[in-house]
Amino acid sequence: MKGLIISGTGSGVGKTSVTTGLMSRLSKTMKVQPFKVGPDFIDPMYHSVATGNHSRNLDTFMMGKDVIRNLVAYSSKDADIAIVEGVRGLYEGSTGTGDEGSTADIAKILGFPVVLVVDARSLTRSAVAMVNGFRDFDKEIKIAGVIMNNVSGSQHERKLREAMEHYSDIEILGCVRKDKENSLEQRYLGLKTLKTFDSKAITPLEGLTESIDLDRLINAAEMHIPDDFDSRSPYGYADGNGLKVAVPVDEAYCFYYHDNIESMRQTGMDIIEFSPVNGDSLPNADIYYLGGGYPELFVDRISENTDFLQGLKNVSEEGRTVIGECGGLMTMCNNIVDKSGVKHKMSGVFDAEAKMSGVRHGPCYVIADPLQANPIFKNSVKGHEYHYSDVILNKDHEFGFSMKRGVGIDGSNDGLVFKKSLGTYMHQHALSSENWVEQIKMSLK
């Protein structure tokens, strides 16, 4: 199997559009295993549709190096090529001076070469200076090629190629023309989610990348995976046979790490997907896991689904295990207050209101220690948060986590607690904390 990382000189250079288009084209003749660097939910949706395989997140802040190698080897066992989309610029990480959390760190851990996407708008020789600077910044990183994006026309392309050939030893693998109609739109949490999760949003990206030579791209990738990469399941063991987990999956609840769901399935848990936005009632289950997304954009339809909301409050009062992350936390409050100040009734598990503030919190890495009241998690965890809402408490609530890094709900704590219900702004990854599934299972006792 071959491996390759597609990174960029920064955010907004078009690497998701380019990466997704290339994944889709490659998948017509190869089995492609996609990955995304960093705590991202939206880009992996596009990857998964483009390739037909679930995209996995790789993050050196949340995961150890051996865990990352294990996850890549395990999920790529049957693949012809692994394509990793980077995050932000190649060298951006969790601090200003270290590799941790960066695409460069992943490249070193995996040994994959990097293809650099450059926004070449109005640039010629300056684009070469950028590429050479990225090449020389860290000699451990192998930049195997460059893709020039936002090229205005044939004359611009000719000048770019002349400049690269004269001043650099890195080859241009393709020049992508300006194409606003076929690039991916933006939303305030990032790229727009796929409304129907089908190929309609992917097809235009194939055309966008037609100028990129696939044979040269494949040749730029290097043979992998080393024999010392453990290809066994990375999820550990927790006997969940017979347990049912209800998971809302629709346009409002769509932010889940695939590894979280797969880790549950691999223990024998039965995952029951349902759609509150489309009127589904709350299924009967042992565990309820409500991910994030955009509930504020679908508040009318959610608030009208009284079977879902009342059911959620009932199972919480019965003492069943309920986990809400970000959008899930908001749904567990009394109301969601939109930007106009209008209240939309939610489940009322917690006596609090989720208010859309318009102020961005994050994206931010989180480190949190469990408090005594935490009904589920007993180990310190690493995760991330990213939200435009605030939770306003109407009365005192116990918290499940004390924040060592990050904002949480009140600046110092995260995780509202009621019986065995826990609602956090923090998103956890199953491979970022020890025995994630086992701790959830143990909460049932």
N, C-alpha and C positions, 0 to 999 in steps of 0.2 A: 504494500500500500504506500502511496505517496502522501505527503503533507505539505501544506502551504498556508501562510498567513497573509491576508489582505488587510493592510493597515492604511493609515492616512497621515498627512502632515498636520492634521487637526480635525476638529469636528466640522461638519457641514461641507466637506469636500466631495461628498457623493459616494462614500465607500459602501453604504448599505445598498444603494441602487445598483452599483457596479457588482458588488459581491452577489446579490440575489440574482441578477441577470446571468452572471457567469455560472452560478450553481444550477440554475434552471437549464442552461445550455449543456453543461457537462452531464447533467442527469439523464439526458436523452440517450447516452451511450455508456455511462458509467454509474456505479453506485457511489453517491457522494454522501459523506457523513459531515454535517455542518456543526460548527461551534461558534460561540460568541464570547468574546472577552468582556468580563465585567458584569455588573448586576443589571441586566437588561431583560425585559420581557417582550418587547415589541419586535425587535429585529429577529429573534428566534422564530416568531410566527411566520415571517416571510421566508426564512430559511427552510422551515419545515414544509411549507407549501411548495417551494421551489424544488425540493429534493425528494419529498415523500418520506423523509426520515426526521425524527425529532432532533431539533438542535439543542445542544447542551451548553450551559454557561461554564466558563473557566475563569476563576478569579483567585489570584494569589493572596488577596487580603483575607478571603473567607476560607480558602482551602490550602492545605499543605501541598508541597511539590509532588510528593508520592501519590497523593490523592488525585491530583490533576493528571499525572501520567497514567494512573490506573483507570480513571474515567475515560480518557482518550483511547487507551488500548481496548478497554471493554466495549465501548460503543462503536469502535471502528473495526472490529474483528472481521466483518464481512464486506467492508468497503474497499473501493478501488482507490479513492482519494479522500483525504480529510481537508476541508477548507475551513479556516478559522477567520472570522471577521474580528478585527481589532476594535478597540474603544478609543475615542478621541484621537489625539496624536499618538504616534508610535511610542513615545517616551513618557507620556503623562501617567502618573500613578497616584497613590494615596498621599504621598508627600512630595515636596519640591526637589528632593535630592536623592530619592531611592527608586528602585525598580518596582517595589511591591505594588500590585494592582495594575501594572502597566501591560500593554501588549508586548513590549520588549521582554519583560520577565517571562511571559508565556513562550515567546520564541526561543529563549535560552533553555527553558525547562524541557521543551519538546524537541528542540533541535530543528525546527522548521524554518525554511527561508521565508523572507518577507517580500511581498510585492507592494510597492508604495503607490497610493492614489494621491495625485497632486491636482489641486484646483489651479489649472493653468490659465484661467481667465486673465487676459491682458499681459501674460508673462511669456518670455522666451528664455533669454540667458538667466534671468532671475530664477526661473524654475530649475535650471541646472544647479545653480548655487544652493537651492534648498535641498535638492536630491543629494548632492555631494556632502552637504552638511549633515544630513541624516545618516549617510553612509559612514562618515568619519567620526560621528559622535560616540559610537560604541562599536569597537572592532569585533565584539563577540556576535553582533547581529549581521547576518548575511542578507543584504538587499539584492534580490535576484532579478529584479525588473521594476519598471515603473509604468503606471497607466496615467496618461494625461487626460484630465477631465475638463469639460467646458471649453473645448477647442472651438474657435469661432468659424473656421473654414480651412480650405486646402492651403492657403498661404500661411496661416498661423501654424498649421501642422508641419509644413515644410521647414519653417524657421525653428520650431521646437526640435525636430529631428536633426537638423544641422547643428544646433547648439549642443544637444546631447552627444552626438557623435564626436564633436570637436573637443568638448570639455569633460566628458565623463566616460567611464568604462561600463556604466549600467545601461542596459538596453531598454528601449521603449517597447512594451508589449502591445500597446494599442493607444489610439487617440480617440476619445469619446467626444462627439460633437455636443454643443449646447442643445438641450432638449427639455424645456420646462414642462411640456405636456406629459412626458413619460417618466419624469422623476417622481420620487415619492413625496407626498404632501407631509406637512408637519402639524403636530398638535401639541398642546402645551406640556404634555408629559413625554413628548418625543415624536417619533413617526406615528402616523395614523395606523390604527389597528386594521386588520383585514375584516371588513364587515361581514363577509360571507365565508371567509376562510377557504377560498377557492383560487383557481389559477388566473382569474380575470385581472387581478392586480399585478400578476407576475409577468404575463405575456409581453406587455410593453417594455419591460426591463431587458428581455432577451434582445429586442431590436436595438435598445440603447447600447448594448455591449457587442454588437456585431463586428465592430472594427477591431476587437481584441482577438488576437490569434490564439485559439485554444491549444493548438499543438505546442506553441512556444510557452504558453502558460503551464501546460502539463510538464514540459521539459524543465521548467524552472523549479518545479517541485522536486523534492528529494525523497528517495526511498526511505521508508519507515515501516514499522515501529521496531525499536531495539528489543532484543530478547529479554532485557531486564525490566521491561514494562509489564506489570502485573495485569493480565487481561481477565481476571476473575471479577465477579460482581463486587462493586465497591460499597454496597449498601449495608453490609453487616447482616445481623440476624435478629429477627423478632417474630415470634410465631403469632401471626395475626389471622390464622385460619378461622373463617366463620364470621369475622368482624366486617361490618358494613360501614363505608365512609361515604357520606353525601357531599358532593362537590358541585356548586353552581358554576356552570360554564356557558357564558354567552357574551354579548357585547359589553355588559356592565361588569362581569366578573371573569376576567381573562388573564390576569397576571399571576401565573403559577410557574415556578421552576418545574420543568418536566421531571427532573430527578426526584422531587418531592413526591409526585404522584407515583412514579415508577417504584420508588423505595417502598411505598405502601403496598403496591400490587405484588412486589416480589416476596413480601412476607405472607401473602395469601389473603390480604384484605380485598374485599369486593368494593370497587369504586362505582358509585352511582352518580352519574352526571344528570343535572337537570337545569332548567332555565327559568329563573324568576321573572326575567324580562318578558318572556313569552307565556307567562301565566302558570307555570308548573307549581304545584304544591310542594311543600317540604317533604321529601321522602322519609320513610322510617329507617333510621340508621343508628349505629352505636356512636359514631363520631361525625362531627360536622366541621368541614374545613372551607371557610369562605375567603377566597383570595381577593386581591385588589383589582383595580380596573377603573371604570368610569361610572359608578352608580349615580353620580350627580347629574350625568347627562340623560339618565333614564329614570329619574326620581318619580315621575308621574306613573309610569308603568309598574315600578316596584311598589310604590305606596298603595296602588290599587290591588296588588296581590296580597290580600289579607290572609289567605291560607298559608302563604310562605312566611309572612312576618309574624303572625300569631303562633304559627307552628314553631318558629325559631325561639320565641319567648317561652313557649311551653316546654320544649326540650331542655332549655337552659334551666328553668325552674325545677325540672325533674332531676337535674344533676348530671345530665349527659355531657360529654366532652364537646365543647364548641370552641373552635379556633378561628378568629377573624383577623385578617391582615389588611391594614389600610382601608380599602373600600369595604372589606368585611367588617372592620371596626366601626365604620360609619353606619353601616346597616344595623349594627347592634345597639346604636344609640336611639334615643326617643325620636329624633328628627334629623333630617338633613336640611340645613338652611342654605338656600341657593344665593347667588350673587345679588339678587334683588331683595333679599331679606325674607323671602317666602319660605315658610316651614312645610316640609313634606314628611309625613309620618313614616317612621321606620318601626323596628321591632320593640324597642324599649327594654332590651336586656340590661342596658346600663342607663341610669338616670343622667343623661348628658345629651348635648346637642353637637352635631358635626356641622361646623359653619364654614362655607366656602369663603376664604379670606382673600384669595387672589395673590397671596404672598407665598412664594415658593420656599419650601423647606427641603433642602437637598438638591440634587442627589448627594447623599452622605453615607459613608460607612458607619456602622454602629457596632459598639461593643457594650454588652449589657450583662449584669450579674443578676441571677434570680433572687427574688425576695421570698420570705417565708410564706407569703400568701399565694405564691405561684402554684396553681393546681396541676401543672403539667410539666414544666421544664425546670430541672434542678441543677443544670450545668450552665456555666458562662457561655454566652453565644456571641457569634459575629453575624452581622446581617447588613441590610441597608434600608434606608427610608427615603421617600421622595413623594411629597404631597403638597397640595394647595389648599388644604383645609386645616382647621383647628378644632379640637374637641374641648368644649366648654362644659365643666362639671356643674350639675345642679346641686349636688351634695358630695360629701367626702366619699371616695372610693378607695379600696385597697388597690395597690399596684403590684404587678408581678415581676417587674424588672427595675433595677437601678442603673441609670445610664453612666457608663464610663466614657463613652464617646457617642455623640449624636444628641438629638433634641428630644425624641420621644413625644409624650403627650404634654408634659408640663415643663419641659426643659431639663428635668432631673430624673424623671421616671417614665416608664412605658408599661403598657399592659394592664388595662382595667380588668378587674377580677370580680366575678360573681359565681359562687359555687365552683363548678368546673368549666366555666366559660372564661376565655381569655381573649381580649381584643387589643391588638398592638398596631402602631404605625410601622413597626419593623417587619420586614420580610426576612424570614430565615431560609437558609438553604439546607437541605437534608445532609449534605456532606460538609457543612461548616461547623457543626457541633456534634459532639459524641452521642451516639445512640438516639438520634432524633426520633425515629419511628418507635423505638423501644420505650422512650419516655411518654409518647402519646398513648401507647398501649397500656402502660402502667397506670395512667391516670384513670382508667376505667375501674380500677380496683377500689 
